[in-house]
Amino acid sequence: MADIPRRYNQSDLCEDTHNTQTYDQGSYSGLQVVPQEQDHAAHQTAAVTDEKQYLSTTSGWAHGAEGKNDFAERNQANLEVVVPQKRKKMWKWVVAAMIVLVLAAVAVVVAVMVTRKNQNQDQNIQNSSPATTTGSPSSPTAIPGSTNPSPTGTPFFSASGAYNGTGIAITNPMNSNDAAWVFFQDYKGALKYSALDESGNWGSSMPLGVTGAANATSLAAITYQPSGLTVCHVFWADRTGTIQDVLYTNVSKSWFAGNISAQGWQVPLDSNDAMNVLWSSVLGKVRNVGGGLRLYAGGLDGLIHEYAYDQVTSTWDAGFTFDGTSGFSGAAPMQAGGLTTLHLLNQNNKLEFWWRDAGQDLVVYPSGVWNKGVDAPFTVGVNSSVTACPGDGHVYYLDADNTINSASWAGARESELWNQTSPVNGAVASSGSSLASLFLTLEGVATGSTHLLFQSKGSDIVEYSGIVGSFQSVGTIPV
């Protein structure tokens, strides 16, 4: 299969992205044609009427003596005139009937052609994009003159399995049965997830139970345990670009909607996986009280934005905006104690990191202030997705040729340096593929390993596992 840009709004090309619109098949009616038999009968009636009128007129000549005397002669002469006139009128009706029949035939042909065309359009839409709601607002677009164009490629539509260009998110659900849940969008646009059990076996995919997801929406997922609950929290964008969320807890045992949509925060629908989330007990409005979330997503201004959730008050607030960053690429956070590090791309297409001390863990820096670190000395793929794996201390991204590479860093935050490490053995993603990673230790395995997920050449979601310098392909996950 050919490559496809990750963040084309494929509803206007193909859960769903897959460009987002409802195809309203118009109704067509053919011409209403009077049947030939009715038409001919009408003509005959008219001819008889004309003839009666004519005869009633000529019968007037029979009134009076002179009329009686020359009636036979005039009647003979009249008959010579009447017959040709009746034939002329009949020919006119025959020609008219033929014209009507031709028009009827043309109408039937046109109706068949229109019907076939509409059926073909319906089939293309069914195969290329998910169902949409009539009257959906137009998609948000990137700011004019953006220096971060979408990756190039030849668009094509998925006919089965995962949506071509699906977002991918992975989290440890923190239950006794599963090691990981992976979230994605299927070829019809529906959001689903698959579970990896503790023995390393994938189960069948399950619906997330939400509707209206944008085609190829970015996805973010996190599991956390506040106040004795276990919460799996998933974020996505609807067809207007508005951020939505859905949650699952060990008490509800089912998915239910969160409250972020009330904020009306929007993402550009051509964003390439610029959505990620983290949770920490130090990220609430009051340190170590209740905890909180930080969601990172591209904004309509083309920059990465931070949105903060406080667990105690269940409220969202707009946070920091990262100047000079690309809101059309990945954003990968890590949390260690009170220290948050965010890895993303700048508008020169280079990796950079920002860091923030939530509780003055480093003492010498002001609390709650974002600081910009140094840029990586190497260039990555245009609008590359980025995933950070705290378990192995590496950031994964796409090179210009769509191979997956890794990088690490060393040194104190104020002087931290990037170190390009090694590519993931044989892992080549489709253009603009989403990346997701999680460090896991499965049952019966002595050491943990990084599980890296991506989409390859428009296929279903591919899984690699291992450690930096020694990855191997595991296969594809059920979708």
N, C-alpha and C positions, 0 to 999 in steps of 0.2 A: 504494500500500500504506500501511497505517497504521503509526504509530511503535510501537516496542517498547522496553522498558527494556533497557539494555545488559547489566545484570548480574542479571536474573532467572535463577534456575537453571531453564533452560527444559526440562530433562528432566522436571521436575514440571509444566511447561506442555506443550516439543517433544521431530558427529569423533566434543551430542554434545553445550543445552546442557545445544537443542539440548539439572522439572523437570526423579537418575541411577540407574537401576534396570533389571532385566531383566523384561520382561513374560512371565510363565509362563502360557501358555494352558492352562487346565484341561481335563481330558478328561471328557466327559459320556457316560453310557450310558442308553439308554431303558429303559422297563419291559419285562420279559420276559413275553410273552403267549403262552399256549398256543394254537395254531391252532384255528380253529373246528371243523375236521374231527375232530381228535383229541378235542376237548372233547365233541363230539356222540357219538362212538364210545364214549367213557367213560360218557356218560349212558346210552346204549343198553345197555351191559354191566351197569350198575348196575340198570337197570329189569328186565332179564331175570333177574338174580340175585334181585331182590325177588320177581319173579313166581314163580320156582322155589321160593323159600322159602315163599311163600304157598300154592302148590299142594301142596307137601309137607306143609304143616300141614293143609290141608283134606282131603288124601287120608287123613289119620288118621281122619277121620270115616267112612271106608269100611270100617274094621276092625270086625268084628262084624256081627251080623244086622241090627240096627237101622240101622247105617250103610249096609248094602247097600240097604235098603228105601227110605231117603229120600235117597240120593246124588244122584239126578237132580234132585229138588226143590231140595236145598241148592245143587247146582252151578249151577242156573239163578239162584237168589237171589244166589249169590256172584258170578256174572258181572255181575250188575247193580251190584254194589258195586265189583268190580275195575276195571271200565272207567273210571268217574269218577276213581278214585284214580290210575290210570296217567296220565290226562290232567292231573290237578293236578301230578303230579311232572314231567311233560313241560313244562308251562308254567313251572314253577320253573326248569328247566334252560334253557329259552329265554330267560327274563328274565335269568338269570345270564350267559348267553352275550352278550346284548345289552350288559349292564353292562361285561363284559370288553372288548367291541369299542369301547365309548365311551371307556373308560380308555386303551385302546391308541391311539385317535385323538388324545386329549388329550396323551398322552406324545409322539407324533410332532410335534404342533404346538409343544409346549414345546421339544422338542429342536431344531427348525428355528429358532425364535426365539432360543434361546441361542446356536446356532451363528452366526447372522447377527450377533448383538450382539458376539460375540467377534471375528468377522472385521472388523467395523467398528472395534473397539478396536485390533486389530492394525494396521489400515491407518493409524489416527490416530497410533499410536506410531511406526510406520515413517516417517511423514512428518514427525513432530515431534521425534523424539529419536534419537540414535545408539544402537546396540546397547550393552548394559551387561552386567556380569558378575553372575551370580546371587549375591545376598547382599552386594551392595556396601554399605558403611557409609553411614549417613545423612550428608547434607551438613553441613559446618560452617556455623554461622549467625553473623550479626552480634551484637555484644554488645547486651543489652537496653537500651533507652533511647537508642540511637545518635541523634545529632543530624544524621546525614547519611542521610536516607532515599533509597531508590532513585528514579531518575527515573520519572515516570508515563507511561503510554502504553497503547495497545491491543495486547495480544500477538497475534502471528500467526507461522506457521511457514513457513520457506523450503521450496519444493518443488524447487528446483534451484539450482545455483551455490553461492555462499557461504552459510554458516550465518547466519541472521539474528541479529546480535549478536556476530559473530566478533571475536576479538582480531586485531590486525594488528601485525606487526613487520617491519622492513626493515633490511638491512645490505648493505654492499659486501663481496662474498665474496673480494675481492683475488685473483682469478685473471685469466687473460689473455683470457677470453671474455665474462665477464658484468660489468655495471656494478652490478647490484643483485639480491638475492634477497628476495622478499616472502613472508612466512609467514602462513597463515590457516587457518581451519577450514571445510570444505565443509558442505553442508546435511545430509549423513549423519553428521557429527561427526568425519570423518577430518581429520587435520592434513596440510596440503600446502604446497608453495611453488612460486612461478613465478619465472622468471629474466628479467631485462631485459638484453639484450645491449648492447654498446658503441655500437651504431648506434641504440639507442632502440626496439628491437622486442621485444615480449614473446613468450616461448615458451610451450608448453603446460605446464600445472601437473603436478607430480610429487608422489608420496606421500612423506611424511617418514618413514614406516616405523615409527610408534609406534601403540600402541592404548591405549584406556582414558582418553582425554582428557575432562575435564569439558566439559559443554555451555558454549559461549561462554567457554572458558578464556582468561585473559590470556596474552599471548605476549611474550617478550623475546628479542632476537637481537643478537649481537655477533660480529665477526670480528677476530682478533688474530694476531700472528706472534711467538710465543715460540721461541727457540732454533732458528730456521730452519724451523719448521713454520708452516703457515697453517691456522688453526682457526676454523671457524664453530660457534658455540655457541648453542643454542636452549633456552629455558626455558618450561615450561608446567605446568599443574596437572592431576592426575588426578581421578577422580570422588570421591575422599575429600578433595580439597582439598590433597593433598600435592604439594609442588613437585618436579618431575622435570626432567631435562635430557638432551639428546642432542647429539652432536658429529659433525662431519665434518672430515676433514683432507685435505691434499693427498697424504698417504701412504696413509691408509686408503681413500680414495675411496669411502667408504660411511658411513652413519650408524650410530653406536653409542651406547649409554647411558652417561651420566656417573654421578657418585656422590653427587649432592646429596640424592637420595631417602633415603639412610641417616640423614640428620639428622631426618627426620620433620617438617620445617617445613611448616606449613599456611597457606593463604590462605582468606579467606571466598569462597565460590563466587558471591556476588552482588557481588564487587568489580568496579569499573568500570575495568579496565585498569591496576590498580595493580601493575605489574610492569615493571621496566626494568633494564638492566645496562650496565656500562662496564668497560673494561680499561685498565690503564696499567702501565708498567714501574716506577712508583713505588709501586704498591699492594700489593706483596708484603709479607711479614712483615719483610723487610729491604729497605730502599729501594734501588731499581735493581738488585736481584738477583732475576732470574726473572720478576718482575711478578706481577700478581694481578687478580682480578675483584672488583667490588662489585655485588651484586644488591639491588635495592630492591623490596619487595613489601609489600602490606597483610597484617597479622596478624589472628588471631582476636580480639585485643583492640581492633580497629578503628583501629589506628595503623600508620604506615609503619615498616618494619623494614629494617635493613641487614644483609646477610650477606656475609662476606668469604672469598675463596678465595685460597690461596697457591699459586702455580704450581710452586714448588720441592718442597714437601711434598705437594702434591695433597690438601690438607685444607681443610675449611670450618669457619668459626667464626661464631657469632652476633655481630653488631656493635651499632651504635647503634640506639636506638628514639627516634623523633621525636615528642616529646610534643605534644599538641594538634592533630595532623595527622589527615587523613581517609584511612583505609586503604581506602576504597571509591571512590577517585578516582585520577587519574593521578599518576605520580612520574617526573620527567624529569631525569636527571643530565647534566652536562657536565664534561669534564676538560680542563684547560689547564695543562700542566706538572705541578706538584705540587698544583695547586689544583682541588678538586672542588666543584662547585656543584650543588645539588639543588633543583628547582622542583616544588612540590606545592601541594595545597589544604589549608587548615586547616578546622576544624570550624565556622567561620563562613562557609565557602564562598568564601574569598578566596585568591588566589594568594599564596604566600610562598616565600622561598628560604632555604636553609641553605648554609653554606660551611665548608670544612675544608682546612687547609693540611697536606698529607701530609708535607712535608719542610722546613717553615719557609721556604718561598719568600718569604714576606712578612716573615720575620725577627722582627717585633715580636709575633707571635702564637705561642702554644704549638703544637707539632707534634701532629697527629692529633686535635685537639679540634674538635668541631662547634660552629659559632656560628650563631645565628639572625639573619637579616636582617630588613628591614622588610616589612610586608605591602603588597600592591598596594592602591591606593585604589579599586578597582572590584570589583564582584561578578561571578562567572562562573556558568555553568550548574551545576545541582546535580550533584555527583559527576562533574564533567567530566573526560574524559581530557585529558592534557597531554603534548605532545611538544616537545622542545627540539632545535634544529638549530644545531650549532656553526658550520656553514658560513656561515649568514646572521645569527647572533647573536640569534635570536628564539625565543620560546616561543609555541606555538599551543595554543588551547583552545576550548571550546564556550561560546557565550553562552547566556542563558536561552532564546532562541528557536532554538537549535541552529545558528545561523550560526557559522562558524569565524572567529575573530579572532586577532590576534597582539599580542604585547607584547615590550618590550625593557627594558633597564635601563642606568643610567649612574652613574658615580661609584665611589669606593673601596668595597670590600666592606662596611666598617663603616657606611657612609652611603649605600649604593647605593639608588637610587630606581627605581621601576617607571614605565614609559612605555607607555601603551596606544597602539598604532599604528593599523593599519587592518584591516578585515575582508578575508578572502580572497574576491575577486570572485565572487559568485554561488554560493559553496560553502555548501550547507545540508546538514547531516548528519542521519541518523536519531537519535532520542533515545538518548543514551548511547553513541553510536558511539565506537569506538576511533579514535585518531589516531596516525599514524606519519609520520616525515619523514626525509629524507636529502638532503644537498647533493651534486650530481653534475655532472661535466663530461663530456659524451658526445663521442664521436668526431665531428669535423667541426663542432663547436660552439665558438665562440670563448670564450664565458663560461659559467660554471657556473650552475646554478639549483637551487632547492629543489623536491624532489618530495614532495608531500603526499598521503597516502592516508587515506581514510575510507570509511564505508558510508553511502549516501544513501537514505533512505526504504526501507530493507530490500532495496536492490538489491545487486548485486555490488560489489566494491571499486572506488571511483572514484579516479582519479589527476588531480591538478592539478599544474602545474609553473609556475615563474616566480620572481620576486623579490617582496619585500614591496611591495604597492601595484600589482602587475602580474602577477597569476596568471591562468592560463587552463586550462580543462578539456582534458584529454588524452583521456579516455575511461575505460573499465573494463579491469581486468587479467583475463587468462584464469584461470578457477578450475576 
